[in-house]
Amino acid sequence: MEENINEKEFQTVGEMLKNARLDQRKQLSEIAGVLYIRQSYLAAIEDMDLLHIPPMPYSLGFVRSYAQYLGLNSDRIVAAYRQVLSGEDDGECADGEKAVRASAPRLKHVIIGLCGLIFLFMIWSVLPLSQSVEPYRISAVEKEQQVEQKGEETIIPAVDEGQISESPAIEEKGADSLSQDVKEDSENASQEAEAAEPKLRLVLSGPSWLELRQGNKVYLNNLYNKGYSYDIPNEKGLAITVGRPQNVSFYLNDKPITVATKENRKNIQLDKYFTKEN
């Protein structure tokens, strides 16, 4: 009798994994921490609780990792698990698990169908009902009234010669006023440009180490390559350190200035460059 039982290999995938774990005296929490798999998923695999096992391909990966960790034949375990999911396990799976696999897809389809109906109902309730509107037709009486109204249109009064003679002067005055407004706008724009905040930018023509600090606050602290540019914020207390001054160019309001040199390239204070006198 025992030989017949061994030949059938009555153990399910979950039982094989669980028995191997118990033989090695290991806890699920310990294995979950090593494999980075939730303990609830490992417990569901051992119990063959298909409702709480993640769908494929995630579950296949979990089963394979679990079997390899326990030193089992992972290919054989995964193949048996596939048979359980596809219903080709020749009666090794319990009747309750077969019922779950048979009913779960149907329930999923019902839920998807209900969601689709709700979505269609929402669209139908939002869209306005289309109504056909007949074009408006003008009756014969309305046509006669329109003709009479056109015949009674007010005649535009003639303009005397005095008004005509004054019109060029008015146009000339308007042109002078327009040019004066343009001139004032340009002056205001130039004044605003002068009053604008100073803008300091650095551009790299080659690799260089840059460190920009404001006390403990760090803006730049790395090795930057050719072509890198950075607009330095207009804040007080900024200090910059340059690794290769010959590769770093500074521009104040788009005009080149000298900030770092070979002799002065560490902790250069930048407050003076942000004063409006510059």
C-alpha positions in Angstrom: 0.0 0.0 0.0 2.8 2.5 0.8 4.5 1.7 -2.5 1.3 2.6 -4.4 1.1 5.9 -2.5 4.7 6.8 -3.3 4.2 6.1 -7.0 1.2 8.4 -7.1 3.2 11.3 -5.4 0.0 12.5 -3.8 1.7 15.6 -2.4 0.7 18.9 -3.9 3.2 21.6 -4.7 2.4 23.5 -1.5 2.8 20.3 0.6 6.2 19.5 -1.0 7.5 23.0 -0.2 6.0 23.0 3.3 7.4 19.6 4.2 10.9 20.5 2.8 10.8 23.7 4.9 9.8 21.9 8.1 12.5 19.3 7.5 15.0 22.1 7.4 13.5 23.7 10.5 13.1 27.1 8.9 10.4 29.7 9.5 8.4 31.5 6.8 9.5 34.9 8.2 13.1 33.9 7.8 12.7 32.8 4.2 10.6 35.9 3.3 13.4 38.1 4.5 16.0 36.3 2.4 13.9 36.1 -0.8 12.2 39.5 -0.4 8.8 37.8 -0.9 5.9 38.6 1.4 5.3 36.0 4.1 1.6 36.0 3.2 2.4 34.9 -0.4 4.7 32.1 0.8 1.9 30.9 3.2 -0.6 31.0 0.4 1.7 28.9 -1.9 2.1 26.3 0.8 -1.7 26.2 1.3 -2.4 26.4 -2.4 -4.7 29.3 -1.7 -5.1 30.5 -5.3 -7.2 33.5 -4.3 -4.3 35.0 -2.4 -1.4 34.0 -4.7 -0.3 36.7 -7.1 -1.1 36.0 -10.8 1.4 34.7 -13.3 4.2 35.3 -14.1 4.8 36.6 -10.5 3.6 33.5 -8.8 5.8 31.3 -11.0 8.9 33.3 -10.0 7.9 33.1 -6.3 7.5 29.3 -6.6 10.8 28.8 -8.4 12.7 31.0 -5.9 11.1 29.2 -3.0 12.0 25.7 -4.4 15.6 26.7 -5.2 16.1 28.1 -1.7 14.9 24.8 -0.2 17.2 22.8 -2.6 14.4 21.2 -4.5 14.1 20.6 -8.2 12.7 24.0 -9.2 11.9 22.9 -12.8 9.8 20.0 -11.6 8.0 22.1 -8.9 7.2 24.9 -11.4 5.9 22.3 -14.0 3.6 20.8 -11.3 2.4 24.3 -10.3 1.6 25.0 -14.0 -0.5 21.8 -14.1 -2.4 22.9 -11.0 -3.2 26.3 -12.6 -4.2 24.8 -15.9 -6.3 22.0 -14.5 -4.1 19.2 -15.9 -2.9 17.8 -12.6 -4.9 14.5 -13.0 -6.8 14.8 -9.8 -3.9 15.9 -7.6 -5.6 19.2 -6.8 -8.5 19.2 -4.3 -12.1 19.6 -5.5 -12.4 22.9 -3.7 -9.4 24.4 -5.6 -10.8 23.2 -8.9 -14.1 25.0 -8.0 -12.2 28.2 -7.2 -10.3 28.1 -10.5 -13.5 27.5 -12.4 -15.5 30.2 -10.7 -12.8 32.9 -10.4 -12.6 33.7 -14.1 -16.4 33.9 -14.4 -16.7 36.2 -11.5 -14.0 38.4 -13.0 -15.9 38.5 -16.3 -19.1 39.5 -14.5 -17.3 42.3 -12.6 -15.8 43.6 -15.9 -19.2 43.5 -17.6 -20.8 45.5 -14.8 -18.1 48.1 -14.9 -18.6 48.5 -18.6 -22.3 48.9 -18.2 -21.8 51.6 -15.5 -19.3 53.4 -17.7 -21.7 53.4 -20.7 -24.6 54.7 -18.4 -22.4 57.5 -17.1 -21.6 58.6 -20.7 -25.2 58.4 -21.7 -26.4 60.5 -18.7 -23.7 63.2 -19.4 -24.2 63.6 -23.2 -27.1 66.0 -24.2 -30.0 64.6 -26.2 -29.8 65.6 -29.8 -32.9 67.4 -31.1 -33.7 68.3 -34.7 -34.4 72.0 -35.2 -36.3 73.2 -38.3 -34.6 76.1 -40.1 -36.3 79.5 -39.7 -38.1 80.7 -42.8 -38.9 84.3 -43.5 -42.5 84.9 -44.4 -43.7 87.2 -47.3 -44.9 89.9 -44.8 -41.5 90.0 -43.0 -39.8 90.4 -46.4 -42.0 93.4 -47.3 -41.2 95.0 -43.9 -37.5 94.6 -44.4 -37.7 96.2 -47.8 -39.6 99.2 -46.4 -37.0 99.6 -43.6 -34.1 99.6 -46.1 -35.9 102.4 -48.1 -36.2 104.5 -44.9 -32.5 104.4 -44.0 -31.1 107.6 -42.6 -28.9 109.6 -45.0 -25.4 110.4 -43.7 -25.0 114.1 -43.2 -22.4 115.8 -45.3 -19.2 117.1 -43.7 -18.5 120.8 -44.2 -15.2 122.1 -45.6 -14.0 123.3 -42.2 -14.1 119.9 -40.7 -12.3 118.4 -43.7 -9.5 121.0 -43.5 -9.0 120.2 -39.8 -8.7 116.4 -40.3 -5.0 116.4 -41.4 -4.0 118.4 -38.3 -5.8 115.8 -36.2 -4.0 113.0 -37.9 -0.6 114.7 -37.5 -1.3 115.3 -33.8 -2.2 111.7 -33.4 1.1 110.6 -35.1 3.1 112.9 -32.8 1.3 111.5 -29.7 2.1 107.9 -30.9 5.8 108.6 -31.4 5.9 110.2 -28.0 4.3 107.2 -26.4 6.8 104.9 -28.1 9.7 107.0 -26.9 8.4 106.9 -23.3 8.0 103.2 -23.5 11.6 102.7 -24.7 12.9 105.0 -21.9 10.9 103.0 -19.3 12.2 99.7 -20.7 15.8 101.0 -20.5 15.2 102.2 -16.9 13.7 98.8 -15.9 16.7 97.0 -17.5 19.1 99.2 -15.5 17.1 98.5 -12.3 16.9 94.8 -12.9 18.7 92.4 -10.6 22.3 91.5 -11.6 22.6 88.1 -13.3 25.7 86.0 -12.8 26.4 82.9 -14.9 29.3 80.5 -15.2 30.1 78.5 -18.3 32.7 75.7 -18.6 35.0 75.4 -21.6 36.6 72.3 -20.1 36.3 70.0 -17.1 36.5 71.6 -13.6 35.6 70.9 -10.0 33.0 73.4 -8.7 31.7 74.0 -5.2 29.1 76.6 -4.5 28.1 77.0 -0.9 26.0 79.3 1.3 27.1 78.3 4.8 26.0 74.6 5.2 23.7 74.8 2.1 25.4 73.3 -1.0 24.4 74.3 -4.5 27.3 72.7 -6.5 29.7 70.1 -5.4 31.0 67.9 -8.2 33.2 67.6 -11.3 31.5 69.1 -14.3 32.4 68.7 -18.0 32.8 71.1 -20.9 29.6 72.9 -21.9 28.1 73.0 -18.5 26.4 76.3 -17.5 24.8 77.5 -14.3 22.9 80.6 -13.3 24.2 81.5 -9.8 21.2 82.6 -7.6 21.1 86.2 -6.3 21.5 85.3 -2.6 23.8 86.7 0.1 26.7 84.7 1.5 27.5 82.6 -1.5 31.1 81.4 -1.9 32.5 79.5 -4.9 35.6 77.2 -5.2 36.9 76.5 -8.7 39.3 73.6 -9.5 40.5 74.8 -12.9 39.9 78.6 -13.3 41.2 78.5 -16.9 38.2 76.3 -17.8 35.5 78.5 -16.1 34.2 81.7 -17.5 31.9 84.1 -15.6 29.4 86.5 -17.1 27.6 89.3 -15.3 24.6 90.5 -17.2 26.0 88.6 -20.3 29.3 90.5 -20.0 32.5 88.5 -19.3 34.1 89.2 -15.9 37.0 87.8 -14.0 36.0 86.0 -10.8 38.5 83.1 -10.2 42.2 83.0 -11.0 45.0 80.5 -10.2 46.0 82.6 -7.2 42.4 83.2 -6.0 40.1 80.2 -6.6 38.9 79.0 -3.2 36.0 80.4 -1.2 35.5 83.4 -3.5 32.7 85.6 -2.0 30.1 86.6 -4.7 28.1 89.2 -2.8 29.9 92.1 -4.5 28.8 90.9 -8.0 25.2 91.2 -7.1 25.2 94.8 -6.1 23.4 97.1 -8.5 26.5 99.3 -8.9 28.1 96.5 -10.9 
